[in-house]
Amino acid sequence: MGDDYIMTNIWEQAQSLREEMVARRRDLHRHPETGWTEFRTASMIIKELQKLGYEVAFGAAVVDEASMMGVPKEMELTAYMERAVSEGADSELVAQMAGGKTGIVAVLKTAKPGKTVAFRFDMDCNDVEEEKGEAHRPAHENFASCHAKAMHACGHDGHVTIGLALAKLLAAHRDELAGTVKLIFQPAEEGVRGAFAMVNAGVVDDVDYLFGGHLGFKATCDNSLVTMTDGFLATTKLDAEFKGVSAHAGAAPEQGKNALLAAAQAAISLNTISRHSQGSSRINVGVLNAGTGRNVVPDIASLKLETRGATTEINNFMVSEARRMLAACAEMYDVELKITMAGGAPACLADKELGYEVAELARAKCHYNEVSEYVDMGGSEDCGYFMERVQQKGGRALYMMYGTKIAAGHHNSHFDFNEEALWKAAATLTEIAIHFTNK
């Protein structure tokens, strides 16, 4: 979009980007990358933003290494970096994101004083093997994932596409903006692992308004928008490793210390934790691995579990009880225990007045068949870390949903969405940026 690009309104300009956005979304869908390994995706984003004239910071400048959770091992990261370069990523940019620091923050400053408005977009894919049948549109139209056990089954390929279209539209409408716009491209949302490290790097400490959003979920009608999402559950993801002593199960079982039994006891005991009287609470053990052989007293075992709570305080209660239960089970079988936090997100309260204001703006400036003001999330999203920090600093935050029909539920191997939602979301966010930077 050059300086001579002039049309009657933002909605038409965004619609003219439709083919470009569909092509980008499909390229991203074909090349999905899991959390902290989004090297190809991030490289493409950085180059596009730099071309548009944004100030772009990435890598260690916007990701606090000490706060990164659930990062793959160095050998895995190296392999993913090499794969990204083989698939077209800029090798110099990839090298600067070593260690999985794939976060990006782009800044557009204007000549007029005004607010700082930030938009957050997540980049990573799911650990899902994509459907290959002809009835699945990405397979039929040849843009299904080319990576085993990796799929954009949650729409983050669409979110990146929306973010880059927004960047292009904002650059073209720079004279209508005031203050500063920040575009945040976040790694590792799945497992709620990535936002915490960017928040602790201070990327939203100066933000007056922050907007996050998601394709689908509770907004499954085409040409619709939900301006306010509430009901985010606070959550913590824990990995528990039990270390015992191996022994011959027949000749000398008394010499062993059974890590499997400790983990099995923990899996059962964790589910006996009392639920909280002040709101919803959850706990789930999703993975249990243990042992090395049929005739060996198992000396290794591991659990992957999560807690959730209607508030951060309720979730903290569940975490505290889970840690106590894990320690008791380890002591019962006289084995060692190591607990690692693998992810987390706070609860977050919707800004109702801000949601109503965006709804009014959307009805006036956009062309949706339906604009709804509220939906309950009922899950967790680590955009909550960004929202919480902005609110703590006196700013305001909102999480929206871009309406689209979906082929199957999120995180399902048949997942797909209506690509018409992409340009409409980009147009909407452009209107939001113009409106709130000028407040």
Summary of the structure (lengths in Angstrom):
residues: 439
radius of gyration: 23.1
end to end distance: 26.9
largest distance: 84.2
contacts: 1617
relative contact order: 0.18
helix: 38%
strand: 22%
